[in-house]
Amino acid sequence: MTLILLAISLTITLCVIAYNFAIYALPFMVGLTAFQYVYGMEAGFLMSGFAAIGTAVLSVALVIAVVGFAKNPALRLTALAIFAIPATIAGYALVHGVTKNFIDSTIALNLLGGAGGLFIGIAAMLDLNALGTAVLSR
């Protein structure tokens, strides 16, 4: 019984961690690309890490600045959508990867993955919008 409860709690913990990682898919990919580029220019591992962290923070700051200072709702929605599209793709891949061994129907698997991706994409938009509002309201 203890082993079953441990497995359930670890599964829930991993789902929460994966959800948080999927929300920040765009900064991760921007940071990874910057790391690969700077490391390919033979700058060293430490400098590549600093470049990755800097570009990831800069990508979030850029979207927050657009959300905070833009008056046009279409521009704000576009900035949030740019942030949320990679999160949606990561959410789809996450749900698809977890459930592909449990569901035999391809249609049901794609619908479930799409619903998970949509949920994580909307959560990423809401999270970034709340972060931008909280940062710029001070």
Secondary structure in CASP SS format (residue, H / E / C, confidence):
PFRMAT SS
TARGET T0000
AUTHOR 0000-0000-0000
METHOD secondary structure of the structure
MODEL  1
M C 1.00
T H 1.00
L H 1.00
I H 1.00
L H 1.00
L H 1.00
A H 1.00
I H 1.00
S H 1.00
L H 1.00
T H 1.00
I H 1.00
T H 1.00
L H 1.00
C H 1.00
V H 1.00
I H 1.00
A H 1.00
Y H 1.00
N H 1.00
F H 1.00
A H 1.00
I H 1.00
Y C 1.00
A H 1.00
L H 1.00
P H 1.00
F H 1.00
M H 1.00
V H 1.00
G H 1.00
L H 1.00
T H 1.00
A H 1.00
F H 1.00
Q H 1.00
Y H 1.00
V H 1.00
Y H 1.00
G H 1.00
M C 1.00
E C 1.00
A C 1.00
G C 1.00
F H 1.00
L H 1.00
M H 1.00
S H 1.00
G H 1.00
F H 1.00
A H 1.00
A H 1.00
I H 1.00
G H 1.00
T H 1.00
A H 1.00
V H 1.00
L H 1.00
S H 1.00
V H 1.00
A H 1.00
L H 1.00
V H 1.00
I H 1.00
A H 1.00
V H 1.00
V H 1.00
G H 1.00
F H 1.00
A C 1.00
K C 1.00
N C 1.00
P H 1.00
A H 1.00
L H 1.00
R H 1.00
L H 1.00
T H 1.00
A H 1.00
L H 1.00
A H 1.00
I H 1.00
F H 1.00
A H 1.00
I H 1.00
P H 1.00
A H 1.00
T H 1.00
I H 1.00
A H 1.00
G H 1.00
Y H 1.00
A H 1.00
L H 1.00
V H 1.00
H H 1.00
G H 1.00
V H 1.00
T H 1.00
K C 1.00
N C 1.00
F C 1.00
I C 1.00
D C 1.00
S C 1.00
T H 1.00
I H 1.00
A H 1.00
L H 1.00
N H 1.00
L H 1.00
L H 1.00
G H 1.00
G H 1.00
A H 1.00
G H 1.00
G H 1.00
L H 1.00
F H 1.00
I H 1.00
G H 1.00
I H 1.00
A H 1.00
A H 1.00
M H 1.00
L H 1.00
D H 1.00
L H 1.00
N H 1.00
A H 1.00
L H 1.00
G H 1.00
T H 1.00
A H 1.00
V H 1.00
L H 1.00
S C 1.00
R C 1.00
END
